[in-house]
C-alpha cells in the first residue's frame, strides 16, 4: 500500500491476519467476549486481548479509508503521473496481490478475503488514474507544441473501461476461490507448539503463509523508497496526499499493537515478524515522507515570497 500485510493467514496458519491470531477454543467461548466470537470466531478472555481486537478494528477501518485521500488529490491536481512513483504503485500492488494469495491459500475469514480484494481493486483505481493523467498530460503538452489534435471523448472512456474491467476481473477471481468453501472460518487448532529446530509451523500451508507474509511485508517496506526518491527528485510533494500517509501511520501502529497486545513472547513475535515488519517497520519511512511535506512546503512558501514584487511587500518603495 503504503499498508501492512494484515490479511494473510491466521494463527492456524503462519500469518498475522487482522484479529485472526487470538485464542481459539472449542467450547463456544463461554467465558469469553461472545460478540467477538460470533463475528470473528476468536475467543477473547483478557483486557489486552480485547484491546487487540479494538486496535485491529481501527487498523481495518484505516486501511479501508487510506486510498480515498490520494484518489481525491489525484482527481483535483491532475498530476498523478508526476506526483506518484510508478515503483511505489507497483510495490504496493504486488504487496496486496501476495496478501490476497496468502489469504486464499490459508482459507481466511470472509472479511479478510473481501478486504484483500478491496485493496487490489483500489490499487487498480490508482493505476487507472496514473495512466489516465499520464496520457492526458502528454497529449496536453503535445497540443501546446502543435503536434496532436485534441483527444476524443471515447479514447478517455476506453482507458477507464479497461482498468475497470481489470478491477472487476480481480474481484471475480477472488470470489471464485471464496464460493466453493463450505466453511468461511479457519479450523480451530491448538496454539501450543515448541520452537525446537524452528518447529513453529503446523503444515505446508503454514510455511506458504509465512513466506507470502515475508514477500508482502518486504513489498510494503520497499514501496516507500521510490516515492521518497520521487519527492526528492521533484523537490515537491504536490499531488501526493498527506492525509494518506497520516492514515497509514495510524493504521500500522494500530495493527502492530493489535499483535503485540496478544503476546510479546518471542516465539509468538517470530511467527508474526513479517507482519510486524510490514506495519511497524514502515513507520520510519512514512514519517520521512511527512517530513518531506514540511521541507518542500517550506521551500514552496519561500519561493512564493521571493516571487512577490518588493513594492507589494514594502509600500514605501513605491
Secondary structure as UniProt FT lines:
FT   TURN            6..7
FT   TURN            11..14
FT   TURN            18..19
FT   TURN            28..31
FT   HELIX           34..40
FT   HELIX           47..77
FT   HELIX           80..83
FT   HELIX           86..105
FT   TURN            106..107
FT   HELIX           110..144
FT   TURN            145..146
FT   HELIX           153..179
FT   HELIX           196..198
FT   HELIX           204..234
FT   TURN            238..239
FT   HELIX           242..260
FT   TURN            261..262
FT   HELIX           266..271
FT   HELIX           273..279
FT   HELIX           280..282
FT   HELIX           283..306
FT   HELIX           310..313
FT   HELIX           315..317
//
